């Protein structure tokens, strides 16, 4: 941050205590359970140069908001069907957690249980396929 409390453009990103040079000065980002894109908006607010290569979100209104906020044109996608071959540096995700909450039914997130929280295994599947450098 500079003296005017503004974040400066970065050519490298420190992630997990490692300095990582950005390819073409842009971090290639896949946002899973994208919602309205709060994770990629955080990168933007930090002036971390990035390119959203895909946004996976099943809710039509959320992806419409994502597109409006980020000036993109993504369509709704079901993470259970997602199987693209793309190059990404960073996968960001925030899978549903309602089934773990004491305020909810505490249905859990066991693999193949069919609960919303079990969708976290889809992130694991995608991480194993794409092998990104970083995951948030």
C-alpha positions as CSV (number, residue, x, y, z in Angstrom):
1,X,0.0,0.0,0.0
2,X,1.4,3.4,-0.8
3,X,1.2,6.6,1.3
4,X,-2.3,7.4,0.0
5,X,-3.6,4.0,1.2
6,X,-3.9,2.8,-2.4
7,X,-2.8,-0.7,-3.4
8,X,-0.2,-0.6,-6.1
9,X,-0.1,-2.8,-9.2
10,X,1.8,-6.0,-8.5
11,X,4.0,-7.9,-10.8
12,X,4.5,-10.7,-8.3
13,X,2.2,-12.1,-5.7
14,X,3.2,-13.4,-2.3
15,X,1.2,-16.5,-1.5
16,X,2.0,-18.7,1.4
17,X,5.3,-16.9,1.9
18,X,6.5,-17.6,-1.7
19,X,7.0,-14.9,-4.3
20,X,5.2,-16.0,-7.4
21,X,5.9,-14.3,-10.8
22,X,2.7,-13.7,-12.8
23,X,2.4,-15.2,-16.2
24,X,1.8,-12.3,-18.6
25,X,1.5,-10.2,-15.4
26,X,-1.9,-11.9,-14.7
27,X,-2.8,-14.7,-12.3
28,X,-5.1,-17.2,-14.2
29,X,-8.1,-17.8,-11.8
30,X,-10.8,-20.3,-11.7
31,X,-13.6,-19.4,-9.3
32,X,-15.7,-22.3,-8.1
33,X,-19.0,-21.6,-6.3
34,X,-18.4,-18.2,-7.7
35,X,-21.5,-16.4,-6.3
36,X,-21.2,-12.8,-7.3
37,X,-17.4,-13.0,-7.4
38,X,-16.3,-11.7,-4.0
39,X,-13.0,-13.7,-4.2
40,X,-12.0,-12.2,-7.6
41,X,-13.2,-8.8,-6.4
42,X,-10.8,-9.1,-3.5
43,X,-7.9,-9.7,-6.0
44,X,-9.1,-6.6,-7.9
45,X,-9.2,-4.5,-4.8
46,X,-5.7,-5.6,-3.9
47,X,-4.5,-4.7,-7.5
48,X,-3.4,-8.3,-8.1
49,X,-3.5,-8.5,-11.8
50,X,-5.6,-11.5,-12.8
51,X,-7.8,-13.1,-15.5
52,X,-10.9,-15.0,-14.5
53,X,-10.7,-18.0,-16.9
54,X,-13.9,-19.5,-15.7
55,X,-16.6,-19.0,-13.0
56,X,-18.6,-22.0,-11.9
57,X,-22.0,-21.0,-10.3
58,X,-25.3,-22.8,-10.6
59,X,-27.5,-19.8,-9.5
60,X,-28.6,-17.7,-12.5
61,X,-29.0,-14.5,-10.5
62,X,-25.6,-14.9,-8.8
63,X,-23.9,-15.4,-12.2
64,X,-25.8,-12.5,-13.7
65,X,-24.5,-10.3,-10.8
66,X,-21.0,-11.8,-11.3
67,X,-21.0,-10.8,-14.9
68,X,-22.3,-7.3,-14.2
69,X,-19.6,-6.8,-11.5
70,X,-16.7,-8.2,-13.5
71,X,-17.7,-7.3,-17.0
72,X,-17.7,-11.0,-18.0
73,X,-20.2,-13.2,-19.9
74,X,-20.2,-16.5,-18.0
75,X,-23.2,-18.8,-17.9
76,X,-24.5,-20.9,-15.1
77,X,-22.7,-24.2,-14.7
78,X,-23.2,-27.1,-12.4
79,X,-20.0,-28.0,-10.7
80,X,-20.9,-31.7,-10.8
81,X,-20.8,-31.6,-14.6
82,X,-17.7,-29.3,-14.9
83,X,-14.8,-31.0,-16.7
84,X,-12.8,-28.5,-18.7
85,X,-9.2,-28.7,-19.6
86,X,-7.9,-25.2,-18.8
87,X,-4.6,-23.8,-17.3
88,X,-5.1,-22.1,-14.0
89,X,-2.7,-20.7,-11.4
90,X,-5.3,-20.2,-8.6
91,X,-8.5,-22.0,-7.8
92,X,-10.8,-20.1,-5.4
93,X,-13.8,-21.7,-3.9
94,X,-16.3,-21.4,-1.1
95,X,-18.4,-24.6,-1.2
96,X,-21.7,-24.6,0.8
97,X,-21.3,-25.2,4.5
98,X,-24.9,-25.2,5.7
99,X,-24.9,-28.9,6.4
100,X,-22.1,-28.5,8.9
101,X,-23.7,-25.6,10.8
102,X,-25.3,-26.1,14.2
103,X,-28.0,-23.8,12.9
104,X,-28.8,-26.2,10.2
105,X,-29.8,-29.9,10.1
106,X,-26.2,-31.0,10.6
107,X,-26.5,-33.4,7.7
108,X,-22.7,-33.3,7.2
109,X,-20.7,-33.4,4.1
110,X,-19.7,-37.1,3.6
111,X,-18.7,-37.9,0.0
112,X,-21.7,-39.0,-2.1
113,X,-24.1,-38.1,0.6
114,X,-26.0,-35.7,-1.6
115,X,-25.8,-32.8,0.8
116,X,-24.8,-29.4,-0.4
117,X,-21.7,-29.5,1.8
118,X,-20.6,-32.7,0.1
119,X,-20.0,-30.6,-3.0
120,X,-16.6,-29.8,-1.6
121,X,-15.5,-33.1,-3.1
122,X,-16.1,-31.6,-6.5
123,X,-13.4,-29.0,-5.7
124,X,-11.1,-31.8,-4.8
125,X,-11.8,-33.5,-8.1
126,X,-11.1,-30.3,-10.1
127,X,-7.9,-29.6,-8.1
128,X,-6.6,-33.1,-8.8
129,X,-7.4,-32.6,-12.5
130,X,-6.0,-29.1,-13.0
131,X,-3.2,-29.1,-10.5
132,X,-3.2,-25.4,-9.8
133,X,-0.2,-23.8,-8.0
134,X,-2.6,-22.3,-5.4
135,X,-6.0,-22.9,-3.8
136,X,-8.0,-20.6,-1.6
